[in-house]
Amino acid sequence: MPIYEFYCKDCNTIYSFFSKSVNTTKIPMCPKCKTSKLSRQVSVFSVTGRAKEGSDADDLPFDESKMERAIQMLGREAENINEEDPRQAADLMRKLSDAAGFKLGSGMDEAIRRLEKGEDPDRIESEMGDILEQEEPFSLSGKKSAGRSKRTAPLRDETLYDL
């Protein structure tokens, strides 16, 4: 017996509806507005290994699945890296930032360029440590412009309505 989720743009709320049979065509009216038609939402029915409910994970400024893939890639590639070769470390950092969708900050980008040239990591850190500590090393490359208003996350009505 399925439970379907529907979104009301007027209320900015997600509602859950119980159906005694599979029903992929019926679209109910909003329980709050009573006039607005709802739009069907794709809902996740089972998730394992994620953050606990009510955590700050929903507020993360990046695509979580993209980050997971990037970390898995990092783990595979890190097994074969020569720790004595700064070029390999720089290459790994570039791949990680690309896979995760991050844009490097100017200080981090400079540090990686120096690693790519084969410079000593300790020297780079001693010369650039203050710069790197003061800047945000990564930013999202697909970030919205500051002039755009941020849409608030929809509310979730915990009541289970009949479809």
Secondary structure, DSSP 4 states (H G I P E B T S, - for coil): --EEEEEETTTTEEEEEE-SS--SS--PBPTTTSSPBPEEE-------S-PPTTSGGGG-SS-HHHHHHHHHHHHHHHTT--TT-HHHHHHHHHHHHHHHTEEE-HHHHHHHHHHHTT--HHHHHHHHHHHHHHS-SEEETTPPPTTSPPPPPPEEEEEEEE-
